[in-house]
Amino acid sequence: MANAAVAAAFFATFPTELAVLRRQIQEGNKLHSDGTVRALTDARLRLQAAAPSLPSHDLQMYEEQLQSLQQELASKKQEARGRFQFRRERGNVTGSSKPAVGVYQHDPVDAQACRSHETLTEQDVTTMKGTLSHIEACVVDLRNTQLPSLYLNHVSNTIILLGDIQGSVFFQHGSRCILYGCVRQMRLVDVSNTALFLETSSTITLETCTAIQIGGRDAFTPKSNLSVQDFQAAFQEVGNWTPASVDAYSRLNEWLALARESIPTDSCNDQLLATIL
């Protein structure tokens, strides 16, 4: 009954929120503020929080709609920056009618695109409202954290210690990562060469994923307890995931023993990724 009530409340408001967002993006409203971006992030977090109570068809439909809105917003903002950049360049035309060379050639790089070779913590996640995006060669340490949900986007060569995630983790566009911890729900889309060591009570879902290793949080978790749904498996002879090996657990446990004192060095992290993946 509780799940039904959550789903009913979600369906009563979420479609309207998406319609408002879509209209704002199409009309170009608030493109030069963070309002639309924050609203889009909040909508994704709402969907993640309600995911355990929603039918899989509706969950997938709304995720696709959010992804479409995100891409449309990025396209609109790029167009707006391009027009503004062109006007600035015209303002630098000299008497010879030649534009200044080397001026305004590049848009500023988003700060999130620069996160590499760092240790990220709960503060980094809460600052981004449950989202970590464009992360390369980092360690994400959430071991002492209880987050309601987490959205990972464009993450690679990274070790993610999840701690205890009360809701869902949605990982999209990633490669060569290790995820370890406790989650209520795990979904991967367009992820490759990644290992999951998770305690979860729900089915792990994979969409357009390859070379995924999946196991429990420790080596004693029976393989029969693993529940995985691979949406591509019905259309190909070879599956896209395999159970994590005993050797992988051994390597991970050695690294975790070091991490109890402090996060290991970059070379140690690279070695763990190389030996498991």
Contacts in CASP RR format, 6 or more apart in sequence:
PFRMAT RR
TARGET T0000
AUTHOR 0000-0000-0000
METHOD contacts of the structure
MODEL  1
MANAAVAAAFFATFPTELAVLRRQIQEGNKLHSDGTVRALTDARLRLQAA
APSLPSHDLQMYEEQLQSLQQELASKKQEARGRFQFRRERGNVTGSSKPA
VGVYQHDPVDAQACRSHETLTEQDVTTMKGTLSHIEACVVDLRNTQLPSL
YLNHVSNTIILLGDIQGSVFFQHGSRCILYGCVRQMRLVDVSNTALFLET
SSTITLETCTAIQIGGRDAFTPKSNLSVQDFQAAFQEVGNWTPASVDAYS
RLNEWLALARESIPTDSCNDQLLATIL
3 52 0 8 1.000
3 53 0 8 1.000
4 53 0 8 1.000
6 50 0 8 1.000
6 53 0 8 1.000
7 50 0 8 1.000
7 53 0 8 1.000
7 54 0 8 1.000
10 46 0 8 1.000
10 50 0 8 1.000
10 53 0 8 1.000
10 54 0 8 1.000
11 58 0 8 1.000
14 43 0 8 1.000
14 46 0 8 1.000
14 47 0 8 1.000
14 50 0 8 1.000
14 62 0 8 1.000
17 39 0 8 1.000
17 43 0 8 1.000
17 46 0 8 1.000
18 43 0 8 1.000
18 62 0 8 1.000
18 65 0 8 1.000
18 66 0 8 1.000
18 69 0 8 1.000
21 36 0 8 1.000
21 39 0 8 1.000
21 40 0 8 1.000
21 43 0 8 1.000
21 69 0 8 1.000
22 69 0 8 1.000
23 29 0 8 1.000
24 30 0 8 1.000
24 36 0 8 1.000
24 39 0 8 1.000
25 31 0 8 1.000
25 36 0 8 1.000
25 69 0 8 1.000
25 72 0 8 1.000
25 73 0 8 1.000
25 76 0 8 1.000
26 72 0 8 1.000
28 76 0 8 1.000
28 80 0 8 1.000
29 36 0 8 1.000
30 36 0 8 1.000
31 73 0 8 1.000
31 76 0 8 1.000
31 77 0 8 1.000
31 80 0 8 1.000
32 80 0 8 1.000
36 73 0 8 1.000
37 73 0 8 1.000
38 129 0 8 1.000
40 66 0 8 1.000
40 69 0 8 1.000
40 70 0 8 1.000
40 73 0 8 1.000
41 128 0 8 1.000
41 129 0 8 1.000
41 130 0 8 1.000
41 131 0 8 1.000
41 151 0 8 1.000
42 129 0 8 1.000
43 66 0 8 1.000
44 66 0 8 1.000
44 131 0 8 1.000
44 151 0 8 1.000
44 170 0 8 1.000
45 129 0 8 1.000
45 130 0 8 1.000
45 148 0 8 1.000
45 149 0 8 1.000
45 151 0 8 1.000
47 59 0 8 1.000
47 62 0 8 1.000
47 63 0 8 1.000
47 66 0 8 1.000
48 149 0 8 1.000
48 150 0 8 1.000
48 151 0 8 1.000
48 167 0 8 1.000
48 168 0 8 1.000
48 170 0 8 1.000
49 148 0 8 1.000
49 149 0 8 1.000
49 167 0 8 1.000
49 168 0 8 1.000
51 59 0 8 1.000
51 167 0 8 1.000
51 168 0 8 1.000
51 185 0 8 1.000
51 187 0 8 1.000
52 167 0 8 1.000
52 168 0 8 1.000
52 184 0 8 1.000
52 185 0 8 1.000
52 202 0 8 1.000
54 62 0 8 1.000
63 170 0 8 1.000
63 189 0 8 1.000
67 172 0 8 1.000
81 107 0 8 1.000
82 107 0 8 1.000
85 104 0 8 1.000
85 107 0 8 1.000
88 103 0 8 1.000
88 104 0 8 1.000
89 99 0 8 1.000
89 100 0 8 1.000
89 103 0 8 1.000
89 104 0 8 1.000
90 99 0 8 1.000
92 99 0 8 1.000
92 100 0 8 1.000
92 103 0 8 1.000
93 99 0 8 1.000
93 100 0 8 1.000
94 100 0 8 1.000
110 134 0 8 1.000
112 128 0 8 1.000
112 133 0 8 1.000
112 134 0 8 1.000
113 134 0 8 1.000
114 134 0 8 1.000
115 124 0 8 1.000
115 132 0 8 1.000
115 134 0 8 1.000
115 135 0 8 1.000
115 136 0 8 1.000
115 138 0 8 1.000
116 135 0 8 1.000
116 136 0 8 1.000
116 137 0 8 1.000
116 138 0 8 1.000
117 136 0 8 1.000
117 137 0 8 1.000
117 138 0 8 1.000
117 266 0 8 1.000
118 138 0 8 1.000
118 139 0 8 1.000
119 138 0 8 1.000
119 139 0 8 1.000
119 140 0 8 1.000
119 141 0 8 1.000
119 263 0 8 1.000
120 132 0 8 1.000
120 135 0 8 1.000
120 138 0 8 1.000
120 139 0 8 1.000
120 140 0 8 1.000
120 141 0 8 1.000
121 140 0 8 1.000
121 141 0 8 1.000
121 142 0 8 1.000
121 145 0 8 1.000
122 142 0 8 1.000
122 144 0 8 1.000
122 145 0 8 1.000
122 147 0 8 1.000
124 132 0 8 1.000
124 140 0 8 1.000
125 131 0 8 1.000
125 132 0 8 1.000
125 140 0 8 1.000
125 142 0 8 1.000
125 145 0 8 1.000
125 147 0 8 1.000
125 150 0 8 1.000
130 147 0 8 1.000
130 149 0 8 1.000
130 150 0 8 1.000
130 151 0 8 1.000
131 150 0 8 1.000
131 151 0 8 1.000
131 152 0 8 1.000
131 153 0 8 1.000
132 140 0 8 1.000
132 150 0 8 1.000
132 151 0 8 1.000
132 152 0 8 1.000
132 153 0 8 1.000
132 155 0 8 1.000
133 151 0 8 1.000
133 152 0 8 1.000
133 153 0 8 1.000
133 154 0 8 1.000
133 155 0 8 1.000
134 153 0 8 1.000
134 154 0 8 1.000
134 155 0 8 1.000
135 152 0 8 1.000
135 154 0 8 1.000
135 155 0 8 1.000
135 156 0 8 1.000
135 158 0 8 1.000
136 155 0 8 1.000
136 156 0 8 1.000
136 157 0 8 1.000
136 158 0 8 1.000
137 156 0 8 1.000
137 157 0 8 1.000
137 158 0 8 1.000
137 266 0 8 1.000
137 269 0 8 1.000
137 270 0 8 1.000
138 158 0 8 1.000
138 159 0 8 1.000
139 158 0 8 1.000
139 159 0 8 1.000
139 160 0 8 1.000
139 161 0 8 1.000
139 263 0 8 1.000
139 269 0 8 1.000
140 158 0 8 1.000
140 159 0 8 1.000
140 160 0 8 1.000
140 161 0 8 1.000
141 161 0 8 1.000
141 259 0 8 1.000
141 263 0 8 1.000
142 150 0 8 1.000
142 160 0 8 1.000
142 161 0 8 1.000
142 162 0 8 1.000
142 163 0 8 1.000
142 165 0 8 1.000
143 161 0 8 1.000
143 163 0 8 1.000
144 163 0 8 1.000
145 163 0 8 1.000
145 164 0 8 1.000
146 163 0 8 1.000
146 164 0 8 1.000
146 165 0 8 1.000
146 166 0 8 1.000
147 165 0 8 1.000
147 166 0 8 1.000
148 165 0 8 1.000
148 166 0 8 1.000
148 167 0 8 1.000
149 165 0 8 1.000
149 166 0 8 1.000
149 167 0 8 1.000
149 168 0 8 1.000
149 169 0 8 1.000
149 170 0 8 1.000
150 162 0 8 1.000
150 165 0 8 1.000
150 168 0 8 1.000
150 169 0 8 1.000
150 170 0 8 1.000
151 169 0 8 1.000
151 170 0 8 1.000
151 172 0 8 1.000
152 160 0 8 1.000
152 169 0 8 1.000
152 170 0 8 1.000
152 171 0 8 1.000
152 172 0 8 1.000
152 174 0 8 1.000
153 172 0 8 1.000
153 173 0 8 1.000
154 172 0 8 1.000
154 173 0 8 1.000
154 174 0 8 1.000
155 171 0 8 1.000
155 173 0 8 1.000
155 174 0 8 1.000
155 177 0 8 1.000
156 174 0 8 1.000
156 175 0 8 1.000
156 176 0 8 1.000
156 177 0 8 1.000
157 175 0 8 1.000
157 176 0 8 1.000
157 177 0 8 1.000
157 270 0 8 1.000
157 273 0 8 1.000
158 176 0 8 1.000
158 177 0 8 1.000
158 178 0 8 1.000
159 177 0 8 1.000
159 178 0 8 1.000
159 180 0 8 1.000
159 255 0 8 1.000
159 269 0 8 1.000
159 272 0 8 1.000
159 273 0 8 1.000
160 177 0 8 1.000
160 178 0 8 1.000
160 179 0 8 1.000
160 180 0 8 1.000
161 180 0 8 1.000
161 181 0 8 1.000
161 259 0 8 1.000
162 169 0 8 1.000
162 179 0 8 1.000
162 180 0 8 1.000
162 181 0 8 1.000
162 182 0 8 1.000
162 183 0 8 1.000
162 198 0 8 1.000
163 181 0 8 1.000
163 182 0 8 1.000
164 181 0 8 1.000
164 182 0 8 1.000
165 181 0 8 1.000
165 182 0 8 1.000
165 183 0 8 1.000
165 184 0 8 1.000
166 184 0 8 1.000
167 183 0 8 1.000
167 184 0 8 1.000
167 185 0 8 1.000
168 183 0 8 1.000
168 184 0 8 1.000
168 185 0 8 1.000
168 186 0 8 1.000
168 187 0 8 1.000
169 179 0 8 1.000
169 183 0 8 1.000
169 185 0 8 1.000
169 186 0 8 1.000
169 187 0 8 1.000
170 187 0 8 1.000
170 189 0 8 1.000
171 177 0 8 1.000
171 179 0 8 1.000
171 186 0 8 1.000
171 187 0 8 1.000
171 188 0 8 1.000
171 189 0 8 1.000
171 191 0 8 1.000
171 194 0 8 1.000
172 188 0 8 1.000
172 189 0 8 1.000
172 190 0 8 1.000
172 191 0 8 1.000
173 189 0 8 1.000
173 190 0 8 1.000
173 191 0 8 1.000
174 190 0 8 1.000
174 191 0 8 1.000
174 192 0 8 1.000
174 194 0 8 1.000
175 191 0 8 1.000
175 192 0 8 1.000
175 193 0 8 1.000
175 194 0 8 1.000
176 192 0 8 1.000
176 193 0 8 1.000
176 194 0 8 1.000
176 273 0 8 1.000
176 277 0 8 1.000
177 191 0 8 1.000
177 194 0 8 1.000
177 195 0 8 1.000
178 194 0 8 1.000
178 195 0 8 1.000
178 197 0 8 1.000
178 252 0 8 1.000
178 272 0 8 1.000
178 273 0 8 1.000
178 276 0 8 1.000
178 277 0 8 1.000
179 186 0 8 1.000
179 194 0 8 1.000
179 195 0 8 1.000
179 196 0 8 1.000
179 197 0 8 1.000
179 198 0 8 1.000
180 197 0 8 1.000
180 198 0 8 1.000
180 217 0 8 1.000
180 252 0 8 1.000
180 256 0 8 1.000
181 197 0 8 1.000
181 198 0 8 1.000
181 199 0 8 1.000
181 217 0 8 1.000
182 198 0 8 1.000
182 199 0 8 1.000
182 200 0 8 1.000
182 217 0 8 1.000
183 198 0 8 1.000
183 199 0 8 1.000
183 200 0 8 1.000
184 200 0 8 1.000
184 201 0 8 1.000
184 202 0 8 1.000
185 200 0 8 1.000
185 202 0 8 1.000
186 196 0 8 1.000
186 198 0 8 1.000
186 200 0 8 1.000
186 202 0 8 1.000
186 204 0 8 1.000
186 205 0 8 1.000
187 204 0 8 1.000
187 205 0 8 1.000
187 207 0 8 1.000
188 194 0 8 1.000
188 204 0 8 1.000
188 205 0 8 1.000
188 206 0 8 1.000
188 207 0 8 1.000
188 209 0 8 1.000
188 212 0 8 1.000
189 207 0 8 1.000
189 208 0 8 1.000
189 209 0 8 1.000
190 207 0 8 1.000
190 208 0 8 1.000
190 209 0 8 1.000
191 206 0 8 1.000
191 209 0 8 1.000
191 212 0 8 1.000
192 209 0 8 1.000
192 210 0 8 1.000
192 211 0 8 1.000
192 212 0 8 1.000
193 210 0 8 1.000
193 211 0 8 1.000
193 277 0 8 1.000
194 209 0 8 1.000
194 211 0 8 1.000
194 212 0 8 1.000
194 213 0 8 1.000
194 277 0 8 1.000
195 212 0 8 1.000
195 213 0 8 1.000
195 214 0 8 1.000
195 244 0 8 1.000
195 248 0 8 1.000
195 276 0 8 1.000
195 277 0 8 1.000
196 204 0 8 1.000
196 212 0 8 1.000
196 213 0 8 1.000
196 214 0 8 1.000
196 215 0 8 1.000
196 216 0 8 1.000
196 244 0 8 1.000
197 215 0 8 1.000
197 216 0 8 1.000
197 217 0 8 1.000
197 218 0 8 1.000
197 244 0 8 1.000
197 249 0 8 1.000
197 252 0 8 1.000
198 204 0 8 1.000
198 214 0 8 1.000
198 215 0 8 1.000
198 216 0 8 1.000
198 217 0 8 1.000
199 216 0 8 1.000
199 217 0 8 1.000
199 221 0 8 1.000
202 227 0 8 1.000
203 227 0 8 1.000
203 228 0 8 1.000
203 229 0 8 1.000
204 214 0 8 1.000
204 226 0 8 1.000
204 227 0 8 1.000
204 228 0 8 1.000
204 229 0 8 1.000
205 228 0 8 1.000
205 229 0 8 1.000
205 230 0 8 1.000
205 231 0 8 1.000
206 212 0 8 1.000
206 228 0 8 1.000
206 229 0 8 1.000
206 230 0 8 1.000
206 231 0 8 1.000
206 232 0 8 1.000
206 240 0 8 1.000
206 241 0 8 1.000
207 231 0 8 1.000
207 232 0 8 1.000
208 231 0 8 1.000
208 232 0 8 1.000
209 230 0 8 1.000
209 232 0 8 1.000
209 240 0 8 1.000
209 241 0 8 1.000
210 240 0 8 1.000
211 240 0 8 1.000
211 277 0 8 1.000
212 240 0 8 1.000
212 241 0 8 1.000
212 242 0 8 1.000
213 241 0 8 1.000
213 242 0 8 1.000
213 243 0 8 1.000
213 244 0 8 1.000
213 245 0 8 1.000
213 248 0 8 1.000
213 276 0 8 1.000
213 277 0 8 1.000
214 226 0 8 1.000
214 228 0 8 1.000
214 241 0 8 1.000
214 242 0 8 1.000
214 243 0 8 1.000
214 244 0 8 1.000
215 221 0 8 1.000
215 223 0 8 1.000
215 226 0 8 1.000
215 243 0 8 1.000
215 244 0 8 1.000
216 225 0 8 1.000
216 226 0 8 1.000
216 244 0 8 1.000
218 249 0 8 1.000
219 246 0 8 1.000
219 249 0 8 1.000
219 250 0 8 1.000
223 243 0 8 1.000
226 243 0 8 1.000
228 241 0 8 1.000
230 239 0 8 1.000
230 240 0 8 1.000
230 241 0 8 1.000
232 239 0 8 1.000
232 240 0 8 1.000
233 239 0 8 1.000
233 240 0 8 1.000
248 276 0 8 1.000
251 272 0 8 1.000
251 275 0 8 1.000
251 276 0 8 1.000
252 272 0 8 1.000
252 276 0 8 1.000
255 264 0 8 1.000
255 268 0 8 1.000
255 269 0 8 1.000
255 272 0 8 1.000
258 264 0 8 1.000
258 268 0 8 1.000
264 272 0 8 1.000
END
